[in-house]
């Protein structure tokens, strides 16, 4: 099964979702991209993913346009902006889904104040993508 997860910057939520979903099943081919990619993966995202044993080494924000000619079983948007500006895919797409999350990058403050916001986002993504995995990938 081939899955693309889209966000705006591809630096937080979509990176978390890619890493988490791939950790559920080594046979899934999971990619993430952004409609307006950031220069790098958010450092707080890397920290909170490392905490649960998922490394984002080698991950970088990618432009969704590089995937537009590929076929996917699922294209999943994780932010409202990406849902509204999702590129047209010329490859076959089995199903478009939206599983939205608030952006942890909006949090401000000290690391002690900000990291819990990222952890909450990570756990919410983990829970909802586990539900997605059980419903769509195990059947």
Biotite code that builds the C-alpha atoms (Angstrom):
import biotite.structure as struc

atoms = struc.array([
    struc.Atom([0.000, 0.000, 0.000], chain_id="A", res_id=1, res_name="UNK", atom_name="CA", element="C"),
    struc.Atom([1.329, 3.428, -0.984], chain_id="A", res_id=2, res_name="UNK", atom_name="CA", element="C"),
    struc.Atom([0.332, 6.493, 1.050], chain_id="A", res_id=3, res_name="UNK", atom_name="CA", element="C"),
    struc.Atom([1.111, 10.212, 0.706], chain_id="A", res_id=4, res_name="UNK", atom_name="CA", element="C"),
    struc.Atom([0.578, 12.535, 3.679], chain_id="A", res_id=5, res_name="UNK", atom_name="CA", element="C"),
    struc.Atom([0.245, 16.223, 2.846], chain_id="A", res_id=6, res_name="UNK", atom_name="CA", element="C"),
    struc.Atom([0.621, 19.339, 4.962], chain_id="A", res_id=7, res_name="UNK", atom_name="CA", element="C"),
    struc.Atom([1.589, 22.905, 4.161], chain_id="A", res_id=8, res_name="UNK", atom_name="CA", element="C"),
    struc.Atom([5.212, 23.037, 5.349], chain_id="A", res_id=9, res_name="UNK", atom_name="CA", element="C"),
    struc.Atom([5.980, 19.307, 5.663], chain_id="A", res_id=10, res_name="UNK", atom_name="CA", element="C"),
    struc.Atom([7.982, 20.108, 8.784], chain_id="A", res_id=11, res_name="UNK", atom_name="CA", element="C"),
    struc.Atom([5.792, 18.931, 11.696], chain_id="A", res_id=12, res_name="UNK", atom_name="CA", element="C"),
    struc.Atom([2.476, 17.071, 11.405], chain_id="A", res_id=13, res_name="UNK", atom_name="CA", element="C"),
    struc.Atom([3.071, 15.296, 8.104], chain_id="A", res_id=14, res_name="UNK", atom_name="CA", element="C"),
    struc.Atom([6.582, 14.275, 9.173], chain_id="A", res_id=15, res_name="UNK", atom_name="CA", element="C"),
    struc.Atom([5.200, 12.851, 12.435], chain_id="A", res_id=16, res_name="UNK", atom_name="CA", element="C"),
    struc.Atom([2.423, 11.030, 10.568], chain_id="A", res_id=17, res_name="UNK", atom_name="CA", element="C"),
    struc.Atom([4.875, 9.584, 8.030], chain_id="A", res_id=18, res_name="UNK", atom_name="CA", element="C"),
    struc.Atom([7.197, 8.262, 10.725], chain_id="A", res_id=19, res_name="UNK", atom_name="CA", element="C"),
    struc.Atom([4.398, 6.913, 12.900], chain_id="A", res_id=20, res_name="UNK", atom_name="CA", element="C"),
    struc.Atom([2.463, 5.234, 10.087], chain_id="A", res_id=21, res_name="UNK", atom_name="CA", element="C"),
    struc.Atom([5.632, 3.650, 8.684], chain_id="A", res_id=22, res_name="UNK", atom_name="CA", element="C"),
    struc.Atom([6.429, 2.307, 12.173], chain_id="A", res_id=23, res_name="UNK", atom_name="CA", element="C"),
    struc.Atom([3.158, 0.340, 12.225], chain_id="A", res_id=24, res_name="UNK", atom_name="CA", element="C"),
    struc.Atom([3.981, -1.769, 9.182], chain_id="A", res_id=25, res_name="UNK", atom_name="CA", element="C"),
    struc.Atom([7.254, -2.123, 7.244], chain_id="A", res_id=26, res_name="UNK", atom_name="CA", element="C"),
    struc.Atom([5.292, -3.106, 4.129], chain_id="A", res_id=27, res_name="UNK", atom_name="CA", element="C"),
    struc.Atom([3.602, 0.288, 3.851], chain_id="A", res_id=28, res_name="UNK", atom_name="CA", element="C"),
    struc.Atom([5.225, 2.766, 1.481], chain_id="A", res_id=29, res_name="UNK", atom_name="CA", element="C"),
    struc.Atom([4.673, 6.096, 3.212], chain_id="A", res_id=30, res_name="UNK", atom_name="CA", element="C"),
    struc.Atom([5.714, 9.523, 1.923], chain_id="A", res_id=31, res_name="UNK", atom_name="CA", element="C"),
    struc.Atom([5.032, 13.040, 3.121], chain_id="A", res_id=32, res_name="UNK", atom_name="CA", element="C"),
    struc.Atom([5.184, 16.370, 1.346], chain_id="A", res_id=33, res_name="UNK", atom_name="CA", element="C"),
    struc.Atom([4.069, 19.969, 1.608], chain_id="A", res_id=34, res_name="UNK", atom_name="CA", element="C"),
    struc.Atom([2.212, 22.395, -0.592], chain_id="A", res_id=35, res_name="UNK", atom_name="CA", element="C"),
    struc.Atom([4.710, 25.085, 0.509], chain_id="A", res_id=36, res_name="UNK", atom_name="CA", element="C"),
    struc.Atom([7.615, 23.173, 2.084], chain_id="A", res_id=37, res_name="UNK", atom_name="CA", element="C"),
    struc.Atom([9.656, 24.639, 4.932], chain_id="A", res_id=38, res_name="UNK", atom_name="CA", element="C"),
    struc.Atom([13.458, 24.717, 4.700], chain_id="A", res_id=39, res_name="UNK", atom_name="CA", element="C"),
    struc.Atom([13.901, 21.913, 7.276], chain_id="A", res_id=40, res_name="UNK", atom_name="CA", element="C"),
    struc.Atom([12.062, 19.541, 9.589], chain_id="A", res_id=41, res_name="UNK", atom_name="CA", element="C"),
    struc.Atom([11.099, 21.374, 12.771], chain_id="A", res_id=42, res_name="UNK", atom_name="CA", element="C"),
    struc.Atom([13.684, 20.563, 15.497], chain_id="A", res_id=43, res_name="UNK", atom_name="CA", element="C"),
    struc.Atom([10.942, 20.025, 18.112], chain_id="A", res_id=44, res_name="UNK", atom_name="CA", element="C"),
    struc.Atom([9.360, 17.427, 15.837], chain_id="A", res_id=45, res_name="UNK", atom_name="CA", element="C"),
    struc.Atom([12.653, 15.545, 15.719], chain_id="A", res_id=46, res_name="UNK", atom_name="CA", element="C"),
    struc.Atom([12.956, 15.668, 19.532], chain_id="A", res_id=47, res_name="UNK", atom_name="CA", element="C"),
    struc.Atom([9.466, 14.318, 20.269], chain_id="A", res_id=48, res_name="UNK", atom_name="CA", element="C"),
    struc.Atom([9.724, 11.597, 17.635], chain_id="A", res_id=49, res_name="UNK", atom_name="CA", element="C"),
    struc.Atom([13.101, 10.494, 19.033], chain_id="A", res_id=50, res_name="UNK", atom_name="CA", element="C"),
    struc.Atom([11.399, 10.189, 22.432], chain_id="A", res_id=51, res_name="UNK", atom_name="CA", element="C"),
    struc.Atom([9.242, 7.341, 21.076], chain_id="A", res_id=52, res_name="UNK", atom_name="CA", element="C"),
    struc.Atom([12.068, 5.685, 19.151], chain_id="A", res_id=53, res_name="UNK", atom_name="CA", element="C"),
    struc.Atom([11.201, 6.975, 15.678], chain_id="A", res_id=54, res_name="UNK", atom_name="CA", element="C"),
    struc.Atom([14.123, 8.649, 13.977], chain_id="A", res_id=55, res_name="UNK", atom_name="CA", element="C"),
    struc.Atom([13.535, 11.295, 11.343], chain_id="A", res_id=56, res_name="UNK", atom_name="CA", element="C"),
    struc.Atom([17.176, 11.190, 10.232], chain_id="A", res_id=57, res_name="UNK", atom_name="CA", element="C"),
    struc.Atom([17.298, 11.792, 6.512], chain_id="A", res_id=58, res_name="UNK", atom_name="CA", element="C"),
    struc.Atom([13.818, 13.341, 6.449], chain_id="A", res_id=59, res_name="UNK", atom_name="CA", element="C"),
    struc.Atom([13.428, 16.725, 4.801], chain_id="A", res_id=60, res_name="UNK", atom_name="CA", element="C"),
    struc.Atom([10.471, 18.779, 3.601], chain_id="A", res_id=61, res_name="UNK", atom_name="CA", element="C"),
    struc.Atom([9.493, 17.860, 0.044], chain_id="A", res_id=62, res_name="UNK", atom_name="CA", element="C"),
    struc.Atom([7.272, 19.690, -2.419], chain_id="A", res_id=63, res_name="UNK", atom_name="CA", element="C"),
    struc.Atom([4.025, 17.848, -3.159], chain_id="A", res_id=64, res_name="UNK", atom_name="CA", element="C"),
    struc.Atom([4.545, 18.545, -6.864], chain_id="A", res_id=65, res_name="UNK", atom_name="CA", element="C"),
    struc.Atom([7.254, 15.863, -7.050], chain_id="A", res_id=66, res_name="UNK", atom_name="CA", element="C"),
    struc.Atom([4.564, 13.239, -6.369], chain_id="A", res_id=67, res_name="UNK", atom_name="CA", element="C"),
    struc.Atom([1.801, 14.556, -8.656], chain_id="A", res_id=68, res_name="UNK", atom_name="CA", element="C"),
    struc.Atom([2.378, 11.970, -11.402], chain_id="A", res_id=69, res_name="UNK", atom_name="CA", element="C"),
    struc.Atom([2.591, 9.012, -9.003], chain_id="A", res_id=70, res_name="UNK", atom_name="CA", element="C"),
    struc.Atom([-0.225, 6.687, -8.006], chain_id="A", res_id=71, res_name="UNK", atom_name="CA", element="C"),
    struc.Atom([-1.261, 6.311, -4.367], chain_id="A", res_id=72, res_name="UNK", atom_name="CA", element="C"),
    struc.Atom([-3.767, 4.174, -2.536], chain_id="A", res_id=73, res_name="UNK", atom_name="CA", element="C"),
    struc.Atom([-4.352, 7.134, -0.197], chain_id="A", res_id=74, res_name="UNK", atom_name="CA", element="C"),
    struc.Atom([-3.559, 10.837, -0.209], chain_id="A", res_id=75, res_name="UNK", atom_name="CA", element="C"),
    struc.Atom([-4.174, 12.156, 3.305], chain_id="A", res_id=76, res_name="UNK", atom_name="CA", element="C"),
    struc.Atom([-4.133, 15.835, 4.238], chain_id="A", res_id=77, res_name="UNK", atom_name="CA", element="C"),
    struc.Atom([-3.338, 16.665, 7.866], chain_id="A", res_id=78, res_name="UNK", atom_name="CA", element="C"),
    struc.Atom([-3.956, 20.423, 7.787], chain_id="A", res_id=79, res_name="UNK", atom_name="CA", element="C"),
    struc.Atom([-6.839, 22.486, 6.472], chain_id="A", res_id=80, res_name="UNK", atom_name="CA", element="C"),
    struc.Atom([-4.649, 24.618, 4.204], chain_id="A", res_id=81, res_name="UNK", atom_name="CA", element="C"),
    struc.Atom([-3.202, 21.573, 2.440], chain_id="A", res_id=82, res_name="UNK", atom_name="CA", element="C"),
    struc.Atom([-6.722, 20.190, 2.066], chain_id="A", res_id=83, res_name="UNK", atom_name="CA", element="C"),
    struc.Atom([-7.794, 23.407, 0.325], chain_id="A", res_id=84, res_name="UNK", atom_name="CA", element="C"),
    struc.Atom([-4.676, 23.683, -1.849], chain_id="A", res_id=85, res_name="UNK", atom_name="CA", element="C"),
    struc.Atom([-4.037, 19.996, -2.536], chain_id="A", res_id=86, res_name="UNK", atom_name="CA", element="C"),
    struc.Atom([-2.413, 19.656, -5.952], chain_id="A", res_id=87, res_name="UNK", atom_name="CA", element="C"),
    struc.Atom([-4.095, 17.741, -8.725], chain_id="A", res_id=88, res_name="UNK", atom_name="CA", element="C"),
    struc.Atom([-2.577, 14.284, -8.989], chain_id="A", res_id=89, res_name="UNK", atom_name="CA", element="C"),
    struc.Atom([-2.368, 12.889, -12.509], chain_id="A", res_id=90, res_name="UNK", atom_name="CA", element="C"),
    struc.Atom([-1.480, 9.453, -11.166], chain_id="A", res_id=91, res_name="UNK", atom_name="CA", element="C"),
    struc.Atom([-4.255, 7.216, -9.887], chain_id="A", res_id=92, res_name="UNK", atom_name="CA", element="C"),
    struc.Atom([-5.367, 8.021, -6.333], chain_id="A", res_id=93, res_name="UNK", atom_name="CA", element="C"),
    struc.Atom([-7.547, 5.427, -4.636], chain_id="A", res_id=94, res_name="UNK", atom_name="CA", element="C"),
    struc.Atom([-8.918, 7.683, -1.929], chain_id="A", res_id=95, res_name="UNK", atom_name="CA", element="C"),
    struc.Atom([-8.447, 11.209, -0.581], chain_id="A", res_id=96, res_name="UNK", atom_name="CA", element="C"),
    struc.Atom([-8.856, 11.596, 3.187], chain_id="A", res_id=97, res_name="UNK", atom_name="CA", element="C"),
    struc.Atom([-8.529, 14.520, 5.576], chain_id="A", res_id=98, res_name="UNK", atom_name="CA", element="C"),
    struc.Atom([-7.324, 13.822, 9.111], chain_id="A", res_id=99, res_name="UNK", atom_name="CA", element="C"),
    struc.Atom([-6.670, 17.305, 10.489], chain_id="A", res_id=100, res_name="UNK", atom_name="CA", element="C"),
    struc.Atom([-4.564, 18.365, 13.464], chain_id="A", res_id=101, res_name="UNK", atom_name="CA", element="C"),
    struc.Atom([-3.706, 21.737, 15.034], chain_id="A", res_id=102, res_name="UNK", atom_name="CA", element="C"),
    struc.Atom([-0.197, 22.915, 14.154], chain_id="A", res_id=103, res_name="UNK", atom_name="CA", element="C"),
    struc.Atom([2.208, 22.496, 17.104], chain_id="A", res_id=104, res_name="UNK", atom_name="CA", element="C"),
    struc.Atom([4.540, 25.013, 15.432], chain_id="A", res_id=105, res_name="UNK", atom_name="CA", element="C"),
    struc.Atom([2.067, 27.716, 16.505], chain_id="A", res_id=106, res_name="UNK", atom_name="CA", element="C"),
    struc.Atom([3.106, 27.161, 20.143], chain_id="A", res_id=107, res_name="UNK", atom_name="CA", element="C"),
    struc.Atom([5.290, 29.858, 21.679], chain_id="A", res_id=108, res_name="UNK", atom_name="CA", element="C"),
    struc.Atom([7.350, 29.932, 24.838], chain_id="A", res_id=109, res_name="UNK", atom_name="CA", element="C"),
    struc.Atom([10.237, 28.120, 26.420], chain_id="A", res_id=110, res_name="UNK", atom_name="CA", element="C"),
    struc.Atom([11.107, 24.540, 25.427], chain_id="A", res_id=111, res_name="UNK", atom_name="CA", element="C"),
    struc.Atom([9.417, 23.414, 28.663], chain_id="A", res_id=112, res_name="UNK", atom_name="CA", element="C"),
    struc.Atom([6.215, 25.121, 27.469], chain_id="A", res_id=113, res_name="UNK", atom_name="CA", element="C"),
    struc.Atom([6.421, 24.196, 23.776], chain_id="A", res_id=114, res_name="UNK", atom_name="CA", element="C"),
    struc.Atom([7.495, 20.538, 23.851], chain_id="A", res_id=115, res_name="UNK", atom_name="CA", element="C"),
    struc.Atom([4.291, 19.367, 25.594], chain_id="A", res_id=116, res_name="UNK", atom_name="CA", element="C"),
    struc.Atom([2.320, 20.841, 22.672], chain_id="A", res_id=117, res_name="UNK", atom_name="CA", element="C"),
    struc.Atom([4.406, 18.775, 20.240], chain_id="A", res_id=118, res_name="UNK", atom_name="CA", element="C"),
    struc.Atom([3.983, 15.677, 22.411], chain_id="A", res_id=119, res_name="UNK", atom_name="CA", element="C"),
    struc.Atom([0.221, 16.156, 22.435], chain_id="A", res_id=120, res_name="UNK", atom_name="CA", element="C"),
    struc.Atom([0.211, 16.520, 18.629], chain_id="A", res_id=121, res_name="UNK", atom_name="CA", element="C"),
    struc.Atom([2.368, 13.394, 18.309], chain_id="A", res_id=122, res_name="UNK", atom_name="CA", element="C"),
    struc.Atom([0.062, 11.331, 20.509], chain_id="A", res_id=123, res_name="UNK", atom_name="CA", element="C"),
    struc.Atom([-3.040, 12.570, 18.675], chain_id="A", res_id=124, res_name="UNK", atom_name="CA", element="C"),
    struc.Atom([-1.439, 11.734, 15.320], chain_id="A", res_id=125, res_name="UNK", atom_name="CA", element="C"),
    struc.Atom([-0.391, 8.318, 16.637], chain_id="A", res_id=126, res_name="UNK", atom_name="CA", element="C"),
    struc.Atom([-3.930, 7.547, 17.863], chain_id="A", res_id=127, res_name="UNK", atom_name="CA", element="C"),
    struc.Atom([-5.744, 8.700, 14.732], chain_id="A", res_id=128, res_name="UNK", atom_name="CA", element="C"),
    struc.Atom([-3.317, 7.094, 12.299], chain_id="A", res_id=129, res_name="UNK", atom_name="CA", element="C"),
    struc.Atom([-3.560, 3.830, 14.260], chain_id="A", res_id=130, res_name="UNK", atom_name="CA", element="C"),
    struc.Atom([-7.321, 4.043, 13.699], chain_id="A", res_id=131, res_name="UNK", atom_name="CA", element="C"),
    struc.Atom([-6.688, 4.724, 9.983], chain_id="A", res_id=132, res_name="UNK", atom_name="CA", element="C"),
    struc.Atom([-4.277, 1.774, 9.829], chain_id="A", res_id=133, res_name="UNK", atom_name="CA", element="C"),
    struc.Atom([-6.748, -0.599, 11.460], chain_id="A", res_id=134, res_name="UNK", atom_name="CA", element="C"),
    struc.Atom([-9.632, 0.499, 9.243], chain_id="A", res_id=135, res_name="UNK", atom_name="CA", element="C"),
    struc.Atom([-7.908, 0.716, 5.864], chain_id="A", res_id=136, res_name="UNK", atom_name="CA", element="C"),
    struc.Atom([-4.656, -1.219, 5.971], chain_id="A", res_id=137, res_name="UNK", atom_name="CA", element="C"),
    struc.Atom([-5.603, -4.364, 7.840], chain_id="A", res_id=138, res_name="UNK", atom_name="CA", element="C"),
    struc.Atom([-8.733, -5.200, 5.859], chain_id="A", res_id=139, res_name="UNK", atom_name="CA", element="C"),
])
